[in-house]
Amino acid sequence: MIRSPSPPAPPTGHGLLAGKGVLVTAAAGTGIGSATAERCLAEGARVVISDAHERRLGEAAEQLGDRVAAALVCDVTVEEQVRSLVDGAADALGGIDVMVNNAGLGGTANVVDMTDDQWATVLDVTLNGTFRCVRAALGHMQPRGAGVIVNNASVLGWRAQRGQAHYAAAKAGVMALTRCAAMEAADFGVRVNAVAPSIAMHAFLAKVTTDELLDELTAREAFGRAAAPWEVATVIAFLASDYSTYMTGEVVSVSSQHP
């Protein structure tokens, strides 16, 4: 059996999002959000990036240069900032065609030891933050009669893992939110889907996760490696594009994990 220790080279763009205005949250750093911004640009989109971390957002904007329409600071736990983000992105793009909700927060704690603050903080960023962003995006897209929302969930919304009750509950909530919002938004020509990655390796994940856990999670993957963030981003781009016009309320697993 041949198992690849590293991902293949990213595919070239094919204009899947040509002319589309895309807003990506939590797009600073080296994770799925930044990879999604890069993929959307490669597919011909005009892109606004956002993040709660002003310094990292500035670094990301500098790296992308004039390819991005704007870089807007937003803490998704603050309703006023979410509303301001959507309004600012709509102005910069001339309307938001796609919103990718990538903001999330993890952590590790067993239920018996978990504090109310640990539980609430993860849910406020990961679930409530996604809800605020979906609500604001729908408020912009529904009157226009078009738009696509892609949320970032996780396979932990389906699967159990020790120490991840708060994160898993939040991501399961994102899945349910996606399905319910999709049914409501369909009346207005707006689609809402989600991706559910298993493990996508990037510098921040390596920093906050033990080598032992990473090795354990990677061993479960059929390819014997974690996904590269761009491998999740390409699926997000597909869901954002006109190649998935009949898909809504779906949660697409981006995983090679076996039981």
Residue, then its C-alpha position, 0 to 999 in steps of 0.5 A: m500500500i502506498r501512503s503519501p506523507s505529504p499533500p499534492a500540489p494545489p490545483t490551479g484556478h479554473g475561474l469558479l468564482a470569477g467576478k464574485g465578491v467573497l468575505v472570509t472570516a478568521a482569515a489571518g494566520t496559516g489555517i483554513g481561513s487564509a487558505t480559503a482567501e487564497r483559493c477564492l482569489a485563485e478562482g477569480a473572486r474579489v475578496v475581503i478578509s477579516d479577523a479578530h487579531e488586528r496585527r495578524l490581519g494586517e500581516a495577512a493583508e500585506q502578504l496578499g497585497d492589492r489582491v484583497a479589496a479590504a481587511l476588516v477587524c471583527d470579533v464575532t462575539v460582538e454583534e455590532q462588529v459583525r454588522s459593521l463587517v458585513d456592511g463594510a465588506a458589502d461596500a468594498l465588494g459592491g455586494i457580498d455574493v459569498m460569505v465563508n464563516n471560518a471563525g472558531l475556538g477550541g480547547t481541551a478539557n474533560v467535562v468533569d473539569m470544564t468550567d462554565d467559562q471554558w464552555a461558554t467561551v468556545l460556544d460563543v466564538t464557534l457557534n454563537g459567532t457563526f450564528r451572528c455571521v449567518r444572520a447578518a449575511l442573510g440580512h444582506m443576501q435575502p433582499r438581493g435574492a442570491g448568495v451563498i454561505v459556507n460554514n466551517a464545522s468539524v467531523l467532531g460534530w458527528r464523532a466523539q473525542r476526549g476533552q472536546a465536549h465544548y468544541a464538538a457541541a459547538k460544531a454540532g450546533v453549526m451543522a444544525l444551524t446550517r441545515c435550518a438556515a438553509m431551509e429558510a434561505a432557500d425561499f430567497g435564492v440563498r444557499v447555506n452549506a458547511v464543510a466538516p474537516s477532520i484534521a488540517m495541519h497548520a502552524f497554530l494547530a501544531k502550537v496548541t496540540t500535543d505531538e502525541l494527539l496529532d500522531e493519534l489523529t493522523a494515524r486514523e486518516a486513510f492517507g496517513r497524513a493530515a489535510a493541508p488547509w488548501e485541501v479544505a479550501t478547495v471544497i469550500a470554493f466548490l460549495a461557493s461556486d455555481y458547480s453546487t447550485y442544487m446543494t443547500g443544507e449539506v455538511v460535506s465531510v473533508s476527511s479521509q478518516h476511517p472509524 
